[in-house]
Amino acid sequence: MITIYVKDINHISQKLYDDVIAMVNIRKLTCTCGNCRCFIQHGSYNRTVKTSNGAVRLRINRVKCTICGCTHALLLSSIIPYSQISLKDQMDIINCYENQSGYDRIFESVFSIDESNVHSVILRYCRYWKPHILSHGISVFSIELLLKYCFSIFQKQFIQIKSTSNRLFMFPT
């Protein structure tokens, strides 16, 4: 998987996804095998992300490494691999948990998120992510730093469920 950093994690749409992907030169991406300049387009697949505008269906592009043969989905940093709940909404759930406030605001803003989704996010956070980020002194309140640290230390997106290799691509500034 390759995650492309986007500053605005509050909005997810096919247009935003397509606009960001159009700006990415896939020849500049690095495969999890360590090689670069080796990707070719390799189709797409559909996935759904729950947002405040309802469930958004996205067509996710895939690339293939011509050296090792691995295929990788190109995801935005606002999308967590293997999860239908966006990074922003999972961060909101975690912040409500850490501040010991209720989840009513989340249920009101994202109708497709229910109690079981909230419980799942909190369980995953408490069992795996919280001890790991605390042991490294990482704050959950700065999303940009959290993303950078999680990719550099754990080689995956914050709150990512599976241990699939994931690379973060940041646009040159």
BELWODA-V342661 format. One record per run of one state. SS is the DSSP state (hx for helix, st for strand, lp for the rest). FROM is the first residue (numbers start at 0). TO is the last residue. If there is no record, write none. Layout:
ss-><SS,SS>
from-><FROM,FROM>
to-><TO,TO>
//
This chain:
ss-><lp,st,lp,hx,lp,hx,lp,st,lp,st,lp,st,lp,st,lp,st,lp,st,lp,hx,lp,hx,lp,hx,lp,hx,lp,st,lp>
from-><0,1,4,13,23,25,28,29,30,35,36,38,51,53,65,70,76,84,85,86,98,103,109,114,135,142,154,166,169>
to-><0,3,12,22,24,27,28,29,34,35,37,50,52,64,69,75,83,84,85,97,102,108,113,134,141,153,165,168,172>
//
